[in-house]
Amino acid sequence: MLTGWVRMVEAQQPGKVYRIGWLGLLPSPPTDPNHVAFRQRLRELGYVEGENLVLEYRSAGKPERRFQTALELVRLKVDVIVTSPAPPLVRAAKEATRTIPIVVAGLYVDPVEAGFVESLARPGGNVTGITNFESELHPKRLELLKEAFPRISRVAILWPEYQEKPAKKEFEAAGEALGIQIQSLLVESRLGSRAPCLQSPGSALMHS
């Protein structure tokens, strides 16, 4: 999720202190696993809090506060804004700035349809990151899998409920064209639920 920003500052300027704004729906403690992993990866890349990095955490759970909270980060002149996958926060950040890079992790709506990017191939603008709503990419993933393992004949895919309906037919059509049998499995949202997976030779498991 840092790629879009790190490429812009790979050559660190001596003495410069970089500032990252984190925009979330709810306040998160410093011990939150996502924040711990985030800071650890930054350290590995050479960005250390108290030395050359400042992290600005802001929460904007109330709808009427989202734009103002995003604007607060803009006024702090952060180098990048990292948002939670909630579309309202991404929209608020995008409305607050057209120049500061906005990095989104795990967006669960179509970013093109939502108006965040122009297209998946050429996003344009200042929004980048990762989306979990990638039905257009599933056939390509299947092609890459076939290219890597030419003898593969069966693939099981675990679908989250929100993706299964819009992408299943497209994925199965791609499998038929490649001579691959597709087994679709709907993943329940309850903790502890399990879906079977294929273990026989010539099979693979994909998780959307």
Secondary structure in CASP SS format (residue, H / E / C, confidence):
PFRMAT SS
TARGET T0000
AUTHOR 0000-0000-0000
METHOD secondary structure of the structure
MODEL  1
M C 1.00
L C 1.00
T H 1.00
G H 1.00
W H 1.00
V H 1.00
R C 1.00
M C 1.00
V C 1.00
E C 1.00
A C 1.00
Q C 1.00
Q C 1.00
P C 1.00
G C 1.00
K C 1.00
V C 1.00
Y E 1.00
R E 1.00
I E 1.00
G E 1.00
W E 1.00
L E 1.00
G E 1.00
L C 1.00
L C 1.00
P C 1.00
S C 1.00
P C 1.00
P C 1.00
T C 1.00
D C 1.00
P H 1.00
N H 1.00
H H 1.00
V H 1.00
A H 1.00
F H 1.00
R H 1.00
Q H 1.00
R H 1.00
L H 1.00
R H 1.00
E H 1.00
L C 1.00
G C 1.00
Y C 1.00
V C 1.00
E E 1.00
G C 1.00
E C 1.00
N C 1.00
L E 1.00
V E 1.00
L E 1.00
E E 1.00
Y E 1.00
R E 1.00
S E 1.00
A C 1.00
G C 1.00
K C 1.00
P H 1.00
E H 1.00
R H 1.00
R H 1.00
F H 1.00
Q H 1.00
T H 1.00
A H 1.00
L H 1.00
E H 1.00
L H 1.00
V H 1.00
R H 1.00
L C 1.00
K C 1.00
V C 1.00
D C 1.00
V E 1.00
I E 1.00
V E 1.00
T E 1.00
S C 1.00
P C 1.00
A C 1.00
P H 1.00
P H 1.00
L H 1.00
V H 1.00
R H 1.00
A H 1.00
A H 1.00
K H 1.00
E H 1.00
A H 1.00
T C 1.00
R C 1.00
T C 1.00
I C 1.00
P C 1.00
I E 1.00
V E 1.00
V E 1.00
A E 1.00
G E 1.00
L E 1.00
Y C 1.00
V C 1.00
D C 1.00
P C 1.00
V C 1.00
E C 1.00
A C 1.00
G C 1.00
F C 1.00
V C 1.00
E C 1.00
S C 1.00
L C 1.00
A C 1.00
R C 1.00
P C 1.00
G C 1.00
G C 1.00
N C 1.00
V E 1.00
T E 1.00
G E 1.00
I E 1.00
T E 1.00
N C 1.00
F C 1.00
E C 1.00
S H 1.00
E H 1.00
L H 1.00
H H 1.00
P H 1.00
K H 1.00
R H 1.00
L H 1.00
E H 1.00
L H 1.00
L H 1.00
K H 1.00
E H 1.00
A H 1.00
F C 1.00
P C 1.00
R C 1.00
I C 1.00
S C 1.00
R E 1.00
V E 1.00
A E 1.00
I E 1.00
L E 1.00
W E 1.00
P C 1.00
E H 1.00
Y H 1.00
Q H 1.00
E H 1.00
K H 1.00
P H 1.00
A H 1.00
K H 1.00
K H 1.00
E H 1.00
F H 1.00
E H 1.00
A H 1.00
A H 1.00
G H 1.00
E H 1.00
A H 1.00
L H 1.00
G C 1.00
I C 1.00
Q E 1.00
I E 1.00
Q E 1.00
S E 1.00
L E 1.00
L E 1.00
V C 1.00
E C 1.00
S C 1.00
R C 1.00
L C 1.00
G C 1.00
S C 1.00
R C 1.00
A C 1.00
P C 1.00
C C 1.00
L C 1.00
Q C 1.00
S C 1.00
P C 1.00
G C 1.00
S E 1.00
A E 1.00
L E 1.00
M E 1.00
H E 1.00
S C 1.00
END
